[in-house]
Amino acid sequence: MFDRYPKDKVFSMEKSPKEELQFAICERKGGKFADVRVYFIQEDGSKVPTHKGLFINVELLPEVKKGLDRVIEAAHPKAA
């Protein structure tokens, strides 16, 4: 389902030994979207997209970044 639309992968990282997190941009129905998706890594090394992920209009990315920045700050408070 999530590989139906052409994507430009911009970043990936290991989430666990059997999972990878991929960040991509794609166009769908005249809009541009960011797709942050968990891929399962099979025994043969091929990667299969899962339903775990976020598919969001790129115009909302600044707000998503703001939320992520706040989560990072909360997880790593600066020493006073």
The first five atom37 places (N, CA, C, CB, O) and aatype in JSON, in Angstrom:
{
  "aatype": [12, 13, 3, 1, 18, 14, 11, 3, 11, 19, 13, 15, 12, 6, 11, 15, 14, 11, 6, 6, 10, 5, 13, 0, 9, 4, 6, 1, 11, 7, 7, 11, 13, 0, 3, 19, 1, 19, 18, 13, 9, 5, 6, 3, 7, 15, 11, 19, 14, 16, 8, 11, 7, 10, 13, 9, 2, 19, 6, 10, 10, 14, 6, 19, 11, 11, 7, 10, 3, 1, 19, 9, 6, 0, 0, 8, 14, 11, 0, 0],
  "atom_mask": [
    [1, 1, 1, 1, 1],
    [1, 1, 1, 1, 1],
    [1, 1, 1, 1, 1],
    [1, 1, 1, 1, 1],
    [1, 1, 1, 1, 1],
    [1, 1, 1, 1, 1],
    [1, 1, 1, 1, 1],
    [1, 1, 1, 1, 1],
    [1, 1, 1, 1, 1],
    [1, 1, 1, 1, 1],
    [1, 1, 1, 1, 1],
    [1, 1, 1, 1, 1],
    [1, 1, 1, 1, 1],
    [1, 1, 1, 1, 1],
    [1, 1, 1, 1, 1],
    [1, 1, 1, 1, 1],
    [1, 1, 1, 1, 1],
    [1, 1, 1, 1, 1],
    [1, 1, 1, 1, 1],
    [1, 1, 1, 1, 1],
    [1, 1, 1, 1, 1],
    [1, 1, 1, 1, 1],
    [1, 1, 1, 1, 1],
    [1, 1, 1, 1, 1],
    [1, 1, 1, 1, 1],
    [1, 1, 1, 1, 1],
    [1, 1, 1, 1, 1],
    [1, 1, 1, 1, 1],
    [1, 1, 1, 1, 1],
    [1, 1, 1, 0, 1],
    [1, 1, 1, 0, 1],
    [1, 1, 1, 1, 1],
    [1, 1, 1, 1, 1],
    [1, 1, 1, 1, 1],
    [1, 1, 1, 1, 1],
    [1, 1, 1, 1, 1],
    [1, 1, 1, 1, 1],
    [1, 1, 1, 1, 1],
    [1, 1, 1, 1, 1],
    [1, 1, 1, 1, 1],
    [1, 1, 1, 1, 1],
    [1, 1, 1, 1, 1],
    [1, 1, 1, 1, 1],
    [1, 1, 1, 1, 1],
    [1, 1, 1, 0, 1],
    [1, 1, 1, 1, 1],
    [1, 1, 1, 1, 1],
    [1, 1, 1, 1, 1],
    [1, 1, 1, 1, 1],
    [1, 1, 1, 1, 1],
    [1, 1, 1, 1, 1],
    [1, 1, 1, 1, 1],
    [1, 1, 1, 0, 1],
    [1, 1, 1, 1, 1],
    [1, 1, 1, 1, 1],
    [1, 1, 1, 1, 1],
    [1, 1, 1, 1, 1],
    [1, 1, 1, 1, 1],
    [1, 1, 1, 1, 1],
    [1, 1, 1, 1, 1],
    [1, 1, 1, 1, 1],
    [1, 1, 1, 1, 1],
    [1, 1, 1, 1, 1],
    [1, 1, 1, 1, 1],
    [1, 1, 1, 1, 1],
    [1, 1, 1, 1, 1],
    [1, 1, 1, 0, 1],
    [1, 1, 1, 1, 1],
    [1, 1, 1, 1, 1],
    [1, 1, 1, 1, 1],
    [1, 1, 1, 1, 1],
    [1, 1, 1, 1, 1],
    [1, 1, 1, 1, 1],
    [1, 1, 1, 1, 1],
    [1, 1, 1, 1, 1],
    [1, 1, 1, 1, 1],
    [1, 1, 1, 1, 1],
    [1, 1, 1, 1, 1],
    [1, 1, 1, 1, 1],
    [1, 1, 1, 1, 1]
  ],
  "atom_positions": [
    [[0.82, -1.19, 0.0], [0.0, 0.0, 0.0], [0.87, 1.26, 0.0], [-0.94, -0.01, 1.2], [0.59, 2.2, -0.75]],
    [[1.91, 1.3, 0.82], [2.69, 2.52, 0.96], [3.74, 2.67, -0.12], [3.34, 2.56, 2.3], [4.41, 3.7, -0.18]],
    [[3.91, 1.68, -0.97], [4.87, 1.79, -2.07], [4.19, 2.06, -3.4], [5.7, 0.52, -2.16], [4.83, 1.94, -4.45]],
    [[2.93, 2.43, -3.4], [2.2, 2.71, -4.63], [2.64, 4.0, -5.29], [0.73, 2.76, -4.36], [2.53, 4.14, -6.51]],
    [[3.14, 4.93, -4.52], [3.49, 6.24, -5.04], [5.01, 6.39, -5.07], [2.84, 7.36, -4.21], [5.68, 6.01, -4.11]],
    [[5.55, 6.96, -6.15], [7.01, 7.16, -6.21], [7.46, 8.08, -5.08], [7.41, 7.76, -7.59], [6.82, 9.09, -4.79]],
    [[8.57, 7.73, -4.46], [9.09, 8.5, -3.33], [10.55, 8.84, -3.58], [8.94, 7.72, -2.01], [11.28, 8.09, -4.22]],
    [[10.95, 9.98, -3.06], [12.36, 10.36, -3.04], [12.83, 10.19, -1.6], [12.58, 11.83, -3.56], [12.54, 11.02, -0.75]],
    [[13.57, 9.11, -1.35], [14.07, 8.87, 0.0], [15.15, 9.9, 0.3], [14.63, 7.42, 0.14], [16.07, 10.1, -0.49]],
    [[15.04, 10.56, 1.46], [16.0, 11.59, 1.82], [16.87, 11.19, 3.01], [15.28, 12.88, 2.12], [17.94, 11.76, 3.21]],
    [[16.42, 10.21, 3.79], [17.19, 9.79, 4.96], [16.66, 8.46, 5.45], [17.12, 10.86, 6.07], [15.47, 8.17, 5.31]],
    [[17.52, 7.66, 6.03], [17.08, 6.44, 6.69], [17.99, 6.18, 7.88], [17.09, 5.22, 5.71], [19.14, 6.63, 7.92]],
    [[17.47, 5.44, 8.84], [18.24, 5.1, 10.03], [17.75, 3.77, 10.58], [18.14, 6.22, 11.1], [16.59, 3.4, 10.39]],
    [[18.63, 3.07, 11.27], [18.25, 1.81, 11.89], [17.42, 2.1, 13.13], [19.5, 0.96, 12.26], [17.81, 2.89, 13.99]],
    [[16.26, 1.46, 13.2], [15.4, 1.58, 14.38], [15.68, 0.43, 15.33], [13.9, 1.59, 13.97], [15.67, 0.59, 16.55]],
    [[15.93, -0.74, 14.75], [16.29, -1.95, 15.49], [16.97, -2.87, 14.49], [15.02, -2.64, 16.17], [17.0, -2.55, 13.3]],
    [[17.52, -4.0, 14.93], [18.18, -4.89, 13.96], [17.27, -5.35, 12.81], [18.72, -6.09, 14.68], [17.77, -5.71, 11.74]],
    [[15.96, -5.36, 13.03], [15.05, -5.83, 11.98], [14.14, -4.73, 11.44], [14.2, -6.96, 12.51], [13.22, -5.01, 10.67]],
    [[14.4, -3.48, 11.83], [13.55, -2.38, 11.36], [14.4, -1.17, 10.98], [12.51, -2.0, 12.43], [15.42, -0.88, 11.6]],
    [[13.93, -0.47, 9.94], [14.58, 0.75, 9.49], [13.53, 1.84, 9.42], [15.29, 0.55, 8.11], [12.39, 1.59, 9.03]],
    [[13.91, 3.06, 9.79], [13.03, 4.2, 9.67], [13.45, 4.99, 8.44], [13.06, 5.09, 10.96], [14.6, 5.42, 8.34]],
    [[12.52, 5.17, 7.49], [12.83, 5.88, 6.26], [12.03, 7.18, 6.18], [12.54, 4.99, 5.03], [10.84, 7.22, 6.49]],
    [[12.72, 8.23, 5.75], [12.12, 9.55, 5.56], [12.11, 9.82, 4.06], [12.92, 10.67, 6.34], [13.14, 9.72, 3.4]],
    [[10.95, 10.15, 3.52], [10.83, 10.35, 2.07], [9.84, 11.47, 1.77], [10.4, 9.05, 1.38], [9.01, 11.85, 2.6]],
    [[9.95, 11.98, 0.55], [9.0, 12.97, 0.03], [8.29, 12.33, -1.16], [9.72, 14.31, -0.38], [8.92, 11.66, -1.98]],
    [[6.98, 12.53, -1.24], [6.25, 12.02, -2.41], [5.14, 12.99, -2.79], [5.67, 10.61, -2.14], [4.7, 13.81, -1.98]],
    [[4.71, 12.88, -4.02], [3.59, 13.69, -4.51], [2.41, 12.77, -4.74], [3.97, 14.46, -5.82], [2.53, 11.68, -5.3]],
    [[1.25, 13.24, -4.27], [0.04, 12.43, -4.39], [-1.15, 13.37, -4.51], [-0.13, 11.47, -3.17], [-1.31, 14.3, -3.71]],
    [[-1.99, 13.14, -5.5], [-3.2, 13.92, -5.72], [-2.9, 15.42, -5.73], [-4.24, 13.61, -4.65], [-3.65, 16.2, -5.15]],
    [[-1.82, 15.8, -6.39], [-1.49, 17.21, -6.54], [-0.83, 17.86, -5.34], [0.0, 0.0, 0.0], [-0.54, 19.05, -5.37]],
    [[-0.59, 17.09, -4.28], [0.06, 17.64, -3.08], [1.39, 16.98, -2.82], [0.0, 0.0, 0.0], [1.69, 15.92, -3.36]],
    [[2.2, 17.63, -2.01], [3.5, 17.09, -1.64], [3.43, 16.66, -0.17], [4.64, 18.14, -1.88], [2.95, 17.39, 0.69]],
    [[3.94, 15.44, 0.09], [3.83, 14.87, 1.43], [5.17, 14.32, 1.91], [2.78, 13.76, 1.44], [6.01, 13.89, 1.12]],
    [[5.33, 14.33, 3.22], [6.46, 13.68, 3.86], [5.96, 12.33, 4.37], [7.07, 14.55, 5.03], [4.89, 12.24, 4.97]],
    [[6.73, 11.3, 4.13], [6.39, 9.96, 4.59], [7.52, 9.49, 5.48], [6.14, 8.97, 3.39], [8.64, 9.27, 5.01]],
    [[7.24, 9.32, 6.76], [8.2, 8.78, 7.71], [7.65, 7.42, 8.09], [8.41, 9.73, 8.99], [6.62, 7.33, 8.77]],
    [[8.32, 6.37, 7.67], [7.74, 5.03, 7.76], [8.74, 4.02, 8.3], [7.23, 4.59, 6.41], [9.94, 4.08, 8.02]],
    [[8.22, 3.07, 9.08], [9.01, 1.94, 9.54], [8.98, 0.86, 8.47], [8.47, 1.39, 10.91], [7.91, 0.48, 7.98]],
    [[10.15, 0.38, 8.1], [10.29, -0.73, 7.16], [10.82, -1.93, 7.9], [11.22, -0.36, 5.97], [11.74, -1.82, 8.7]],
    [[10.23, -3.09, 7.62], [10.7, -4.36, 8.19], [11.78, -4.92, 7.27], [9.52, -5.37, 8.37], [11.59, -4.98, 6.06]],
    [[12.89, -5.33, 7.85], [13.99, -5.9, 7.07], [13.85, -7.43, 7.11], [15.39, -5.44, 7.62], [13.96, -8.05, 8.17]],
    [[13.62, -8.01, 5.94], [13.43, -9.46, 5.85], [14.78, -10.19, 5.88], [12.67, -9.82, 4.56], [15.84, -9.57, 5.77]],
    [[14.73, -11.49, 6.02], [15.95, -12.32, 6.09], [16.85, -12.13, 4.88], [15.58, -13.79, 6.21], [18.08, -12.19, 5.0]],
    [[16.27, -11.89, 3.7], [17.07, -11.73, 2.48], [17.6, -10.3, 2.31], [16.25, -12.11, 1.26], [18.26, -9.99, 1.33]],
    [[17.29, -9.41, 3.29], [17.76, -8.04, 3.24], [16.8, -7.06, 2.6], [0.0, 0.0, 0.0], [17.0, -5.85, 2.67]],
    [[15.75, -7.58, 1.96], [14.77, -6.67, 1.35], [13.96, -5.98, 2.45], [13.82, -7.45, 0.38], [13.83, -6.49, 3.56]],
    [[13.43, -4.81, 2.11], [12.71, -3.99, 3.09], [11.26, -3.83, 2.67], [13.38, -2.61, 3.25], [10.96, -3.53, 1.51]],
    [[10.35, -4.04, 3.62], [8.92, -3.98, 3.37], [8.31, -2.89, 4.24], [8.24, -5.36, 3.64], [8.53, -2.89, 5.45]],
    [[7.54, -1.94, 3.64], [6.93, -0.9, 4.46], [5.85, -1.47, 5.37], [6.35, 0.2, 3.58], [5.12, -2.39, 4.99]],
    [[5.75, -0.9, 6.56], [4.7, -1.3, 7.49], [3.66, -0.18, 7.57], [5.29, -1.62, 8.91], [3.81, 0.87, 6.94]],
    [[2.61, -0.42, 8.33], [1.6, 0.6, 8.55], [2.06, 1.62, 9.58], [0.28, -0.04, 8.99], [1.43, 2.67, 9.75]],
    [[3.15, 1.34, 10.26], [3.67, 2.25, 11.28], [4.36, 3.41, 10.6], [4.63, 1.51, 12.25], [5.38, 3.23, 9.93]],
    [[3.82, 4.59, 10.77], [4.46, 5.74, 10.16], [3.59, 6.97, 10.18], [0.0, 0.0, 0.0], [2.5, 6.98, 10.75]],
    [[4.1, 8.0, 9.54], [3.43, 9.28, 9.47], [3.46, 9.74, 8.01], [4.11, 10.34, 10.4], [4.51, 9.77, 7.38]],
    [[2.31, 10.1, 7.49], [2.17, 10.59, 6.12], [1.49, 11.94, 6.25], [1.34, 9.59, 5.19], [0.3, 12.01, 6.57]],
    [[2.24, 13.02, 5.99], [1.73, 14.34, 6.33], [2.1, 15.37, 5.25], [2.26, 14.79, 7.69], [3.17, 15.28, 4.64]],
    [[1.22, 16.33, 5.03], [1.48, 17.39, 4.07], [2.74, 18.14, 4.49], [0.27, 18.36, 3.97], [2.92, 18.45, 5.66]],
    [[3.62, 18.44, 3.52], [4.89, 19.09, 3.85], [4.69, 20.47, 4.48], [5.75, 19.22, 2.59], [5.57, 20.95, 5.18]],
    [[3.55, 21.1, 4.23], [3.3, 22.41, 4.83], [3.18, 22.34, 6.35], [2.04, 23.02, 4.24], [3.33, 23.35, 7.03]],
    [[2.91, 21.16, 6.88], [2.8, 20.99, 8.33], [4.13, 20.63, 9.0], [1.78, 19.91, 8.64], [4.21, 20.56, 10.22]],
    [[5.18, 20.42, 8.21], [6.46, 19.99, 8.77], [7.07, 20.97, 9.78], [7.43, 19.78, 7.66], [7.65, 20.51, 10.76]],
    [[6.97, 22.3, 9.59], [7.51, 23.19, 10.63], [6.86, 22.96, 12.0], [7.32, 24.64, 10.21], [7.54, 23.04, 13.03]],
    [[5.57, 22.69, 12.03], [4.89, 22.41, 13.3], [5.34, 21.06, 13.88], [3.36, 22.42, 13.11], [5.51, 20.92, 15.09]],
    [[5.53, 20.08, 13.0], [6.02, 18.77, 13.45], [7.41, 18.94, 14.05], [6.05, 17.75, 12.28], [7.7, 18.37, 15.1]],
    [[8.26, 19.71, 13.39], [9.61, 19.97, 13.9], [9.55, 20.64, 15.27], [10.4, 20.83, 12.92], [10.32, 20.3, 16.16]],
    [[8.65, 21.61, 15.42], [8.49, 22.28, 16.7], [8.14, 21.27, 17.81], [7.41, 23.38, 16.61], [8.68, 21.32, 18.91]],
    [[7.23, 20.37, 17.49], [6.86, 19.34, 18.45], [8.02, 18.41, 18.78], [0.0, 0.0, 0.0], [8.22, 18.06, 19.95]],
    [[8.78, 18.01, 17.76], [9.95, 17.16, 17.99], [11.01, 17.87, 18.83], [10.55, 16.71, 16.66], [11.62, 17.26, 19.7]],
    [[11.22, 19.15, 18.56], [12.17, 19.93, 19.36], [11.77, 19.93, 20.83], [12.28, 21.37, 18.83], [12.62, 19.81, 21.71]],
    [[10.48, 20.07, 21.09], [9.99, 20.08, 22.48], [10.15, 18.71, 23.14], [8.52, 20.51, 22.53], [10.46, 18.62, 24.33]],
    [[9.93, 17.66, 22.38], [10.13, 16.31, 22.92], [11.61, 16.09, 23.26], [9.65, 15.24, 21.91], [11.93, 15.52, 24.31]],
    [[12.5, 16.54, 22.38], [13.95, 16.41, 22.62], [14.34, 17.19, 23.87], [14.76, 16.91, 21.4], [15.08, 16.68, 24.71]],
    [[13.84, 18.43, 24.01], [14.14, 19.23, 25.19], [13.64, 18.56, 26.46], [13.53, 20.61, 25.05], [14.32, 18.58, 27.48]],
    [[12.45, 17.97, 26.41], [11.88, 17.31, 27.58], [12.67, 16.04, 27.93], [10.4, 16.97, 27.34], [12.81, 15.7, 29.11]],
    [[13.17, 15.35, 26.91], [13.91, 14.12, 27.15], [15.33, 14.38, 27.64], [13.94, 13.29, 25.88], [15.92, 13.55, 28.33]],
    [[15.87, 15.54, 27.27], [17.26, 15.89, 27.62], [17.3, 17.29, 28.22], [18.18, 15.81, 26.36], [17.84, 18.22, 27.61]],
    [[16.74, 17.45, 29.42], [16.73, 18.8, 30.01], [18.17, 19.28, 30.28], [15.91, 18.82, 31.34], [19.05, 18.5, 30.65]],
    [[18.37, 20.57, 30.08], [19.68, 21.16, 30.32], [19.87, 21.32, 31.82], [19.82, 22.53, 29.59], [18.95, 21.68, 32.54]],
    [[21.09, 21.04, 32.28], [21.4, 21.2, 33.7], [21.38, 22.68, 34.07], [22.78, 20.57, 34.04], [21.9, 23.52, 33.34]],
    [[20.77, 22.99, 35.2], [20.66, 24.39, 35.63], [21.89, 24.84, 36.39], [19.43, 24.59, 36.5], [21.96, 25.99, 36.82]]
  ]
}
